[in-house]
Amino acid sequence: MAKVYQRKKSNEFYLPENLYASMTYAVKEYERQKVEYYKSTTQTENKYKLIHATAQALEIIPIEYRHDIIENISVNKPYPKNVPSAIYGKWKALLLYTIAYKLNLV
């Protein structure tokens, strides 16, 4: 398993290491779980909460950064050079923190 890196300096949305890793995997698996949830006949409340929390958190992120942040989390694609990476880092931290907050884990 690859090391999941989280910014520590100037990060007001810092999460414990295990929780941060769990939230990144939630974003990685968001699309797959969403499709699987709506196709399944046995829909669990926990899966619904995770899908709903992720969707709500994604709505907070501005549309121009959303795709790049998801790509960075999902396939470790570097951020575009036209915007400083610190901006993407702040939005990524907010996304993961918001998911944890909506799931009452923070």
N, C-alpha and C positions, 0 to 999 in steps of 0.2 A: 504494500500500500504506500502510495506516495505521501510525502510530508505535506500537510496542508498549512500554508503560511498565512499568518494574520498580522497585519500592521500593529505595532505596539505603541509607537510614538504618536501623540496627537490623535488618538482613536477613542472617542467618547463612547463608541459602541463595541468595546472590547468584550469578547465572550470567552468563557473557559475553553480550553483546547478541544475537549471531547464534544462539547456542544457546538462549537464552530464547525468541526468536521461533520457532525450530523446535519447541520443546516446546509452545508455545501452539497452534501449528498441529496438532501431534499430538493434542492434546486436542480441538480443534475438529473434526477429522476422525475421531475415535475411533469413533463409532457407524457412520458410513458405511463405514469401512475394515473394521470387524468384520463387518458384513453382507456386504460384498464378498468378504472373505477366505473366509468359510464357504460362499459360493455358488460361488466360483471353483474350477476344476479344477487350476489351476496355483498352488499355494500356496507362496509364497516364505518363506524363513527370516527375512529381514529384516522383512517385514510381520508375521510371527508374533511376533517379538521386540518390535516396537513395540506391538502390541496387548496382548501379555502384560504388558509393563512398565507400560503405562497402566492396565490393570486392577488390577495389584498396587498401584500408587500410589493409585488411587482408593479401595482398601480401607483405606488408612491414614487418610484424611480421615473425620471423624465424619459420620454420615449426615445430621445436621441442617444441615450446611454444604455437603455435596457438591453438591446440585442447584444451589444459588445460585452456587457457584464455577464450575461447568460453564457455567451460563447467562452469567455474567460473561465468561468466556473466549470462549464461542461467539458470542454476539450482543451483547456489551458491555452487558448489562443491569446497572443499578446494584444494589449489595447492599441488602438490606432494612435499615431504620432501627432495628430492634429490637436489633441487636447491633452493637457498634462495628466500623467497617470495618477497623480494624487487625487484628482477629482473623481476618477473612476474608483479609486480605492475607498474614498469616503462614501460614495453611493453603494458600493458593494458591501461595505460594513453595515450601512443602514439597512440594506435589504436583508442581510442575514440576521441582524439584531431584531428587525421587525417580525420576521418569521418566528423567531424564538419567543418574542414578547407575545405574539398572537396565540401561541401554543401554551402560554403561561409557564415557560421554562426559565424566564429571567425574573 
